[in-house]
Amino acid sequence: MAEKEDKASRPQDGAGGGFLKGLTDLVEKLNELAETGQELRQNSEFTSPDQKIKGVYGFNVRVGVGGKPESVTPFGNLKVDRKSKKPVIQEVREPLVDVLDESDKILVIAEMPGVGVDNISLDINGDVMTINAHQGAKKYRKEVLLPKPVDKNKASISANNGIVQIECPLE
């Protein structure tokens, strides 16, 4: 009888048990983040059996301590179609981006593996920055709301090992 009680009390293997364990792990991690003011990033990639379709998806959760803002930022090329509610793989990836408001500049940092400075185009209209990048089969696009308007002519771009930095000096 004790053997049956042990089986009934432990999480079941399979889709339901795996989902609940994953959800429990995520909630525990979010509680830990709330206490420490850190961030959590999860991402995954998959390729279709015929190697023609590659999907990248993920999210970044940033939790602040003492009233600092919280954010959940998705990234990748896998989106949910609003009408059909089914996943759709887009040709263009949305990179993970951080915006830092420093005393003398706004610094935008984006993860764009395989992209060099020559592959990046930048459009800034007041406080909205649009980043486009294309290198071979890799395409990226991200629209970023900046904390302050900046001058496009003063922006500088650097790229190293898949990390793109855009510095926008403040007047």
C-alpha positions in Angstrom: 0.0 0.0 0.0 2.8 2.4 0.8 4.2 1.8 -2.7 1.0 3.1 -4.3 1.0 6.2 -2.0 4.5 7.0 -3.1 3.6 6.8 -6.8 0.5 8.9 -6.3 2.3 11.6 -4.4 5.2 12.1 -6.8 4.9 14.1 -10.1 4.0 11.9 -13.0 6.4 11.6 -16.0 5.1 12.7 -19.4 3.6 15.9 -20.8 1.6 16.9 -17.7 4.2 16.1 -15.1 7.0 17.7 -17.2 4.9 20.8 -17.7 4.1 21.2 -14.0 7.7 20.7 -13.0 8.8 23.3 -15.6 6.1 25.7 -14.3 7.1 25.1 -10.7 10.8 25.6 -11.5 9.9 28.9 -13.3 7.8 30.2 -10.4 10.6 29.4 -7.9 13.2 31.1 -10.1 10.9 34.2 -10.4 10.6 34.3 -6.6 14.3 34.2 -6.3 14.7 37.0 -8.8 12.2 39.2 -6.9 14.3 38.8 -3.8 17.7 39.5 -5.5 16.8 41.9 -8.3 18.4 39.8 -11.1 17.3 38.5 -14.5 16.4 35.2 -16.0 17.0 34.3 -19.7 15.7 31.2 -21.4 16.1 30.4 -25.1 15.9 27.5 -27.4 16.5 26.6 -31.0 15.0 23.9 -33.2 15.5 22.8 -36.8 13.0 21.0 -38.9 13.8 17.4 -39.9 14.6 18.6 -43.5 16.9 21.3 -42.2 15.0 24.0 -44.1 13.3 25.7 -41.1 15.1 27.0 -38.1 13.3 28.5 -35.1 14.8 30.5 -32.3 12.7 31.7 -29.3 13.2 32.9 -25.8 12.5 35.4 -23.2 14.4 37.6 -20.7 12.8 38.4 -17.4 14.2 41.3 -15.4 13.0 41.8 -11.8 14.0 44.8 -9.7 14.3 45.2 -6.0 12.8 48.1 -4.1 10.3 49.2 -6.7 12.5 49.1 -9.7 10.6 48.2 -12.9 10.1 44.6 -14.0 10.1 43.5 -17.6 9.6 40.4 -19.8 11.1 40.7 -23.2 10.6 38.0 -25.9 13.1 37.5 -28.7 13.6 35.2 -31.6 11.8 34.4 -34.8 8.9 32.3 -33.5 5.7 34.3 -32.9 2.1 33.3 -32.3 -0.4 34.3 -35.0 -3.1 36.4 -33.4 -5.9 35.0 -35.5 -5.1 31.3 -35.7 -3.2 31.2 -32.3 -0.7 28.9 -34.0 3.1 29.4 -33.9 4.6 31.0 -37.0 8.3 31.1 -37.9 9.3 34.5 -39.3 12.2 35.1 -41.7 13.5 38.0 -39.5 14.7 37.4 -35.9 14.0 39.8 -33.1 17.3 40.1 -31.1 17.5 40.4 -27.4 18.2 44.1 -26.6 19.2 46.0 -23.5 19.0 49.8 -23.2 21.2 51.6 -20.7 20.6 55.2 -19.8 24.0 56.5 -18.7 24.8 60.1 -17.6 26.4 61.1 -20.9 24.9 58.6 -23.4 22.3 56.0 -24.2 23.9 52.6 -24.8 21.9 50.0 -26.8 23.3 46.4 -26.7 21.9 43.8 -29.0 22.7 40.1 -29.5 23.1 39.5 -33.2 25.4 36.5 -33.9 27.1 36.5 -37.3 26.6 40.2 -38.0 29.3 42.9 -38.5 29.1 46.7 -38.4 28.8 46.8 -42.2 25.6 44.6 -42.1 23.7 47.0 -39.7 21.5 49.9 -40.6 20.1 52.2 -38.1 17.1 54.6 -38.2 16.4 56.9 -35.3 13.3 59.1 -35.1 13.3 61.0 -31.9 13.1 58.4 -29.1 12.5 55.4 -31.4 15.4 53.4 -32.8 15.0 50.8 -35.5 17.9 48.3 -35.9 18.1 46.2 -39.1 20.8 43.7 -39.8 21.4 41.2 -42.6 24.2 38.7 -43.1 23.6 35.7 -45.4 20.6 33.9 -44.1 20.6 35.7 -40.8 18.2 38.7 -40.6 17.4 40.8 -37.6 15.0 43.7 -36.9 14.2 45.4 -33.6 12.3 48.6 -32.8 13.5 50.1 -29.5 11.9 52.8 -27.4 14.7 55.0 -26.0 14.4 56.8 -22.7 15.2 60.1 -24.4 15.4 61.4 -28.0 18.8 61.2 -29.6 20.5 62.5 -32.7 21.0 59.8 -35.4 24.1 61.6 -36.8 25.9 61.2 -33.5 25.3 57.5 -33.0 28.2 55.1 -33.4 28.0 51.3 -33.9 30.5 48.6 -32.9 30.2 44.8 -33.2 32.2 42.0 -31.6 31.5 38.3 -31.3 27.8 38.7 -32.0 27.3 41.7 -29.5 26.3 45.0 -31.2 26.7 48.2 -29.2 25.2 51.4 -30.3 26.3 54.5 -28.4 24.1 57.7 -28.6 25.7 60.7 -26.9 23.4 63.0 -25.1 23.6 66.7 -25.8 
